[in-house]
Amino acid sequence: MIYCIKRKDLDIDKYDACIAASVQFRIYAFSWYLDAVSENWEVLILNDYEAVMPLPWKQKYFLKYITQPFFCQQLGIFSFAPITLQIQENMIRRIPKKFMRTSINFNADNFLNANMKLRKNALLTIENVYENMHAKFNKNRKRALKKASSLGFTFQENIAANEFYDFYVLNDKNHRTHVSMKKVLQNILNLKTQAVQCYGIKRNTVLIAGVLLLVDPKRITYLIPVASAFGKKNAAATLLVDEIIKKYRHSHQILDFEGSMIPGVAKFYESFGTTYEDYPTFSKNFI
C-alpha cells in the first residue's frame, strides 16, 4: 500500500532509518536536511516505511506545486531493498492531485521514464595515494594549482558560519535572483551536525574562496562553492579542491561536485579527472 503523510504526522525515526539504510542513500533526504531547505514537505510511503519518496512543495496564491529545494540535488525514491520500475511508477501515480505541478529530481539509482530527462553529476573517487589523484588533473588544472600554491595562501578548516554566510552574500550573485536562497543557506549553516563543514582559502586573514560541504560516510558533497574576484583570478578554488582531496584521501569517499549546467563550471570539475553519473529529473502538470 502506498499512502501520503504530512510532515507533522511522519514517524521520523522510521523515515530517517529508511533513508540511512537505503540502497539509494543521499544525505539530502534526511528529515533534518529537508526541514532546513524546504518550508513544506510530505512523504509517499510504501507499506511500513519500506520505501519513501519525499515531496517538497511550495504554494503560490492558492496553488500548490512540488519543486526541488535549493541546495538539494537529488531526491526521488529511497528504499531498504532495490525497487522495481513498477513500484516507482505506482508511487509517482500516487502523488496527490492537490499539487498542480511536479518538477523534481530523482536520484541516480532510480529509473528513467517517459516524463523524465537526464542530468549529469560529476564525481571523483578519492584515493589513498594523493599522487594518483594529482596525476588525473589536466594540464590547466596542474598549472593553476602550481600558481595558487606559490602565492602563500592558506587552507582553513572550520570556517565560522557567519563568516561563510557574509562571504557568500558578498560574492555570489545567484541569491539576488532567488531571494529565498539566503534563508535556506542560513538554515543549513544553523544545523547542529558535523555533516555540515565549511572550508576556505585565505590570503593572510582574508577569505578568498570557500565551500560548504555535506559530509556523510559515502560522499563529500561540494554543495556551495564561492570565490571572490581575486580568488577566481588566482586559482584559489583549485587549491581548495586540492586541499579537500588531501584531507579526505584515506576516507574512500566520493567527492560529489553535483555537476553543473554551466559549461565553464562543468569544465572546471572535469579538469580534476571526474566521471559522470546520470540522474533523472521528473516534470509533469496535473491540471
N, C-alpha and C positions, 0 to 999 in steps of 0.2 A: 504494500500500500504506500502511495506517495501522498503526502499532505504538506500544507504550508503553515508555518508557525511564525508569529510575530516575534521580534527580538525580545520583548519583555516576557514572553511565555516560554522561551527557549531553555532547555536543560543545558546550561553552559558546560558542565563537566562532561556530559556525553558528547556534546558538539565538539568541544576542543579535543577530546580524546580521539574522535574520528579524524579530525584534521591531523593531529600529531602522528597517528599510526597509518595515515592514508597512503595508498600507492602513489598518489599524485601530489604529495606534500608540497605546499607553498606557504611561506610564512604569512603572506597577505591574508589568508583565510581565517586565521585565528580570531576569536571574538574580540580580544583586546585591541587588535590592529584594526579590524573593521569599525569598532566603536570610535577609533581615532580619525579614520578617513571618511566615514560615511555617517551622516546625521540619522539616516533611516535605513534599516535593512531587515529583511525577513529571510527565512530559510525554507527551501524544499527539503523534505526528509523522506528517505526510503525506510520503511518499517521502523525498527528501533535504532535509529541513527546508524544504519549500515552504510548509508551514503547520504551526503548532504550537498546542497547547492545554494550558497548564499546569494541573495538578491538585493543589492544596494539600490536604493531608489531616491528620487527627488520629486518635488511637486512644484509645478508652475501654475498659478491660479488654482483651478480645481482638477488639473490633470496630473496624474502620477505616471512616472516613467522610470524604468530601470536603466541605470547608466554606470559605467566604470568610474570608480572614485579616482581622484588624483593620487599619485604615488602608490599605485596598486595595479601592477601589470596583468597578473593572471589570476582568475578565479575559476568558475566552472564547477565541475562535479568532483567531489572528494569521497573516497570510499575505502573501507578496510581491505576489500578484495577487488581485483580488476572487474570493471563493469563491462557490459555489452553495449553495442550501439543501440540496441532496442531499449535498454534501460535509460540511456541518455535521451533518446527521443521521447520516451514516456515522461521523463522529468521536464523536458522542455515544454511538452504539451500541457503540463500542469502549472505552468506559470500563470498566476491569477490574471483574469481578463480585466481587472481593475487598472492594470498598467497598460497605458495606451501604446507604449513602445518599449522595446527591449534592445539595448545595444551594449553588449558586454563581452569581455574577453574570457574565453575558456582557457584552461591550461594545456600545456603541450602533450599531456598524457590523455587528453580527451580525444573524441573523434571529430573529424571534419564532416559536415553535412552540406546540403544544397544551399542553406541560408548562411553559410559561413565563408569567410575569406581567411587566407593565411597571412600572418605577420612573422617577421624574423626576430629572434632573440640571440644576442651574441654571448657566448660562454667561453670561459678559459679555465681549463682544469689545472689547478695549481700543483706543481710537482715538488718533491723534496729538494731536488738539486736546482738552485737558482740559475746556475749557468745554462741548464737545459731550457729554462723559461726564456732567459735573455736571448738565446740563440734563435728563438722563434720570432723575435721582434724584427720588423722590416728595417731597411736601411734608414729611412727617415726617422723612425722611432728611436733607433740607436743613436742617431745624430742628435736628436732633440734631447735625449737623456744625458748624453755627454755634455751638452751645453748647460742644461739645468744643474747638473751635478757640479759644474765648475764655478757656479755663482755663489756658493756659500749659503744656499737655502737650507732650512732645517725642517725635518719631519716632526710633527707633533701629534701625539695621541690625546684622546680625551679633551677635544676642543669643547669649551663650555657651550651649553645650549644657546644662551643669549648671544654669545659671540658669533656662533654659526648663523643664527637667525638674522642678525644685523648684517652680516656679510652677504647672505643670500639676498635679502631685500635690496641691498645697495647694488649688487652686481648682476642679478638675474632679471630679465625683462618679462618672463612668462607670467609672473603674478600680476603684471599691470593689465594684462588682458583677462586673466581669470582671478578675480579678487579673492575668492574663497581659498585659493592655494595657500595664502599666508596663514590662514586659520588652521588648515589641515596640517601644515608644517609645524605650527606651534603645538598642535595636539600630539604629533609624533615625538617632538622633542621633549614633551612633558611626560611621556611614558616612562614608568619606573621599571625599566628592564635592561639587562645587559645586551639584549638583542639590538638595541639602537646605539651605534657608535659613530662619533664624529672625529675625523682625522683631517689634518691640514698640512700645508706647506707654508712656511713663514720666511719672510725676508726680515732679518733682525727680529722684531717682535710683531711685525705686521703680517696678517693673514693675506696670502695672495692666491691660494687655491684651497678648496675644501670639499669634503664629500661626507654625506650621511650614509652610513652603511646599515643594512639589516643583516645580522649575523645569526645563522642557525646551524645545526650540525651538518647540513648538507651543502648549503650555499652561503656565499657572501654577496649580498645584493648591492650593487653600486647604485644606490637609489637616487640620491640628489647631489650631483656634482655641480660645482660653481667655481668660477675663477674671475679674478679682476682682469682689467685690460693689461696690466703689467704682467700678471701671471700667465695669461694667454701668450703674450709676446715672448716670454722667456721659458716656455715649456714646463711650467710648474705642474700642470695636470699629468704630464708624462712621468715626472718624478714622483708624484703622489701614487699613481698606479704601481710604479716600480716598488715603492716602499711597502705598499699593501701586499704585493706578491711576496716580498721578503718576509714580512711579518707572519704571513699565514702559510709559509712554504712547507711546514710539517703537518698541516691540518688535513690534507687530502680533500679539501673542499673545492667547490666550483666558484669561480669569480663570475658572477652573473651581471653583465653590463646592461641588461634589459634591452639591448638593441636600440635602434633609432630610425625614424623615418626621414631624418635629416641626413643627406648624403655625406656631408663633411664629418658629422659626428660618427656615423656608421663606419666611415673610412678610418677614423681615429681608433675605434675599437678593433677593427680588423688588423690594424698595424701591430697589435700585440700577439697575433697568431691565434685569434679566436676561431671557434667553429660556430655553426648556427643550429638552432633548433626552431622549428616552426610551431606556432600556437595559433589556434583558430579564434576569430572574432565573430560573434553572432549578432545579427541585426534583423529585427522583424517588427512590423507595425501590426497591432492587433485591433485596429479600428478601420 
